[in-house]
Amino acid sequence: MILVNCPLKQEEIIKMVENIEIGNKKQFKFCKKQGITLCFKSDFSDGKLACSTIKQTIKSTDWGKVVYFNVVEVQNM
């Protein structure tokens, strides 16, 4: 599971992350929100690459360069 912690632009982040394709397949599915934390399920085997891909996608937006966020992988949640 991948967690994106960000208090702002949450709806935009959900849409953006759910539309990320790796290997011509959408890899992330939004499952729940807990406060400022957005939880995404993923079948992608490389968690570090998944986190990096999400970070780069968010940073590629105009607002992604100025909004505070972090992306982490968790094993059991």
N, C-alpha and C positions, 0 to 999 in steps of 0.2 A: 504494500500500500504506500502511496506517495501522499505526503501532506504539504500543502501550500499554506503558509501562514502570512496573511495580509489583511489588514482591516479595510482597505479601500479597493474599489474596482472588482469586487468579488464576482459579480455576474459576468463581467467581461472575461475574467480569468477562467471561470468555469467553461464558457463557450470556447475560448481559445484552446484550453488544454484538451477538451474533448475532441477538438478537430485536428490535433497533432497526429500526423501519420508517420509511422516508422515501418519501412518495408511495405508500403502501400496498404497498411492496415491501421485503423484508428486503435491506439493502444491504451487509452485512458478513459475511464468511465467515472463520472462524479457519483459518489455514494452518500455523502452526508456533510453537513456543516456543523462545527462545534465552535461557537464564538467566532474568533477570527481565523480559525483553521478550516480549510477545505480539504476533504478526504477524497482521493481518487483510487479506484481499483485499477490494477494493471497486470497483464499477463507477460509483460516484457521482462525478460530474464536478467538484464543488466540494470540494477537499480541506480547505480551512479550515472550511467548514460541517460537513463530516464529523467533523473533530477536535473542533469545538465541541459538536456533538451528543453525541459519546461522552463528553466531559468533563462536560457537564450531566447526562447519564444516570447516570454514576457518582456525581457529587456529590449527586444526588437521593436516594441511599440514606443510611441512618443512619451507616454506616461510611465512606461516601465523603467525608464532611466532615472526617474525621480521618486517613485513610490518605494517604500521599504517593504521587503518581503523576503522570505526564505523558503527553500524547498528541501524536504528531508524524506528519506525512505524509512519506513518502520516495518518490522517483520510481523509482529502480532498485534492486532488492534481490533 
